[in-house]
Amino acid sequence: MPAALYFLAAKPGWRIAAAPRGPLGTLVAFGIGSLSAMMGTDGGTFGVPALSLTGVEKRAGTVAAFSVLIAAPGAVAAVIAGWHADGLPPYSYGYVNLMAFAAVATPSFIVAPFGATMAGATDVARLRLM
């Protein structure tokens, strides 16, 4: 919902505050990551609007870092939660299956640079509509 409101209402160049630094910045990042993890979304759902409204220009790499920081503890939790589960497929560590990970992650790593290049070459107003 916050992302939808931002994309519908925010004007180009609209900035409500400077990006927080120090302990406040850490608290904001922790809040974005926690909310994203609880909702099962990536960091971009809340990260892009938050970074945009604070005037941060280079958002793609920052939001990608959010996503890694959100996904890694979730993966560790899935391994721990399913460590002694019965009937899991081969190559499973808890509820994380390495074959499924490879099938999803490998294409993502291959096409991510292309997607980033395309996003960088596309007008911001058009990206907001997609």
C-alpha positions in Angstrom: 0.0 0.0 0.0 2.7 2.6 0.8 4.4 1.9 -2.5 1.1 2.2 -4.4 0.3 5.5 -2.7 3.8 6.8 -3.5 3.6 5.9 -7.1 0.2 7.4 -7.5 0.7 10.6 -5.5 4.4 11.6 -5.6 5.6 14.2 -8.0 9.0 14.0 -9.7 11.6 15.5 -7.5 9.3 15.5 -4.5 11.3 15.2 -1.3 9.9 15.2 2.3 13.2 15.0 4.2 16.9 14.3 4.0 18.0 10.7 4.2 18.5 9.9 7.9 22.1 9.0 8.9 23.6 7.4 12.0 21.4 5.6 14.5 18.2 7.0 13.0 19.2 5.8 9.5 19.9 2.3 11.0 16.5 2.4 12.7 14.7 3.3 9.5 16.5 0.6 7.6 15.7 -2.0 10.3 12.1 -0.9 10.2 11.9 -1.2 6.4 13.6 -4.6 6.5 11.5 -5.9 9.3 8.2 -4.8 7.7 9.3 -6.3 4.4 10.3 -9.6 5.9 7.0 -9.8 7.9 5.0 -9.2 4.8 7.1 -11.6 2.7 8.1 -8.9 0.2 11.4 -7.7 -1.0 13.0 -4.5 0.2 11.8 -2.5 -2.8 8.2 -2.4 -1.6 9.0 0.0 1.1 12.6 0.9 0.3 12.1 2.6 -3.1 9.4 5.0 -1.8 11.5 5.7 1.4 14.6 6.4 -0.6 12.8 8.4 -3.3 11.1 10.6 -0.7 14.4 11.3 0.9 16.1 12.3 -2.3 18.4 9.3 -2.7 19.3 9.1 -6.4 21.0 5.7 -6.7 18.1 3.5 -5.5 18.5 0.2 -7.5 21.7 -1.0 -5.8 20.6 0.1 -2.4 17.3 -1.8 -2.7 19.1 -4.8 -4.0 21.1 -4.8 -0.8 17.9 -4.5 1.2 16.6 -7.6 -0.6 19.8 -9.6 0.2 19.7 -8.6 3.9 16.0 -9.6 4.1 16.3 -12.9 2.2 19.5 -14.2 4.0 18.0 -14.4 7.5 14.8 -15.9 6.0 16.9 -18.6 4.3 18.8 -19.4 7.5 15.5 -19.6 9.4 14.1 -22.0 6.7 17.2 -24.3 7.1 16.9 -24.3 10.9 13.1 -24.8 10.9 13.3 -27.8 8.6 16.6 -29.3 9.6 15.0 -32.6 11.0 12.0 -32.7 8.6 11.3 -36.0 7.0 10.5 -36.6 3.3 12.4 -33.7 1.8 13.8 -34.0 -1.7 17.5 -34.7 -2.3 19.9 -31.7 -1.9 17.7 -30.1 0.8 19.1 -28.4 3.8 16.1 -27.9 6.0 13.4 -26.4 3.9 16.0 -24.9 1.4 16.5 -27.0 -1.7 19.8 -26.3 -3.5 18.5 -27.5 -6.9 15.5 -25.1 -6.7 17.8 -22.3 -5.6 20.1 -22.9 -8.5 17.1 -23.1 -10.9 15.8 -19.7 -9.7 19.1 -17.8 -8.9 21.1 -18.7 -12.0 18.8 -17.1 -14.5 18.3 -14.1 -12.2 22.1 -13.5 -12.0 22.3 -13.7 -15.8 19.5 -11.3 -16.6 19.9 -8.8 -13.7 22.5 -6.7 -15.4 20.3 -6.4 -18.5 17.4 -5.4 -16.4 19.4 -2.8 -14.6 20.7 -1.4 -17.9 17.2 -1.2 -19.3 15.8 0.5 -16.2 18.7 3.0 -16.3 17.9 3.8 -19.9 14.1 4.2 -19.3 12.4 7.4 -18.4 11.5 7.5 -14.7 7.9 8.5 -15.4 7.5 5.5 -17.6 9.1 3.2 -15.0 6.7 4.4 -12.4 3.8 3.2 -14.6 5.2 -0.3 -15.1 
